[in-house]
Amino acid sequence: MKVILKRVKMEKGQSTIEYALIIAVAFVLVGILLKIASPKFSEYLNAIFSKLMSFI
């Protein structure tokens, strides 16, 4: 029984790390898009992020 509980706890921590890595990759992709995108697209994304940040 202890082995099963220990394995469940390990998997729970692993899923948290996986989510963090997915978020990090998403931020990297957005950064790359901002670097190579046209200025108009970049302004559009900046406006969206500014609007979202104003709610926080």
DAQUI-V946035 format. One record per residue. N is the residue number from 1. RES is the residue in one small letter. OMEGA is omega in degrees with one decimal (none if undefined). Layout:
{{N | RES | OMEGA} {N | RES | OMEGA}}
This chain:
{{1 | m | 179.9} {2 | k | 179.7} {3 | v | -179.8} {4 | i | 179.3} {5 | l | 179.3} {6 | k | -179.8} {7 | r | 179.2} {8 | v | 178.7} {9 | k | 179.0} {10 | m | -179.9} {11 | e | 179.5} {12 | k | 177.3} {13 | g | 179.9} {14 | q | -179.3} {15 | s | 177.0} {16 | t | 178.3} {17 | i | 179.0} {18 | e | 178.4} {19 | y | 179.6} {20 | a | 179.1} {21 | l | 178.5} {22 | i | 178.8} {23 | i | 178.7} {24 | a | 178.6} {25 | v | 178.3} {26 | a | 178.3} {27 | f | 178.3} {28 | v | 179.6} {29 | l | 177.2} {30 | v | 177.5} {31 | g | 178.1} {32 | i | 178.2} {33 | l | 179.4} {34 | l | -179.8} {35 | k | -173.3} {36 | i | -175.9} {37 | a | 176.6} {38 | s | -179.0} {39 | p | -179.5} {40 | k | 178.4} {41 | f | 179.3} {42 | s | 177.4} {43 | e | 178.8} {44 | y | 178.7} {45 | l | 177.5} {46 | n | 178.1} {47 | a | 179.2} {48 | i | -179.5} {49 | f | 178.2} {50 | s | 179.0} {51 | k | 178.5} {52 | l | -179.1} {53 | m | 179.2} {54 | s | 178.5} {55 | f | -176.8} {56 | i | none}}
